[in-house]
């Protein structure tokens, strides 16, 4: 897939605000500050399409980014785990995230981001188990692989797989928004998911 353009469309907290054009949607799930915005920016080759922040919890809505006008949407979910917000606010997020992931028809895949440097957190594990229970098509993207030596990648990927209790068929992709490592494989996975609902993808 050649990314020709991308744009932020809307911040939504419920179905009445979701786009109605029926384009395929790829959801991004992960703890706060794991690198979801950086991954989006690297994918579309834009520095600041998705705003990054050193303060966890910046994303508090479902943020829709449309890629190639009519190809698909990235839907960035609020980060879990370390957001400096009240429990009541977290409960509100959980409600609309659950509703989106459970009921949204254009959703054709979920990218769960984890930090390759560390074992999966309890929240990472809970999210992965929930996605498996709901039979979602999931790609696990292990971010920040540039922060450790390449020779340690397989060891850390194994750590992620064992922590999530993921079987061997689960793809776990070492990724770096700094170097572009894993970007081609990310494109391929997204193309395959879109093709599963739209037979032909514009090259």
Secondary structure, DSSP 8 states (H G I E B T S, - for coil): -----EEEEEEESSGGGS--S--EEEEEEEBTTSSHHHHHHHHHT-SSSS---SSTT---SEEEEEETTTTEEEEE---BSS--S-HHHHHHHHHHHHHHHHH-TTEEEEEEEEETTS---HHHHHHHHHHHHTT--EEEEEE-GGGS-GGGHHHHHHHHHHHHT--TTS-EEE--TTT-TTHHHHHHHHHHHHHTTSS----
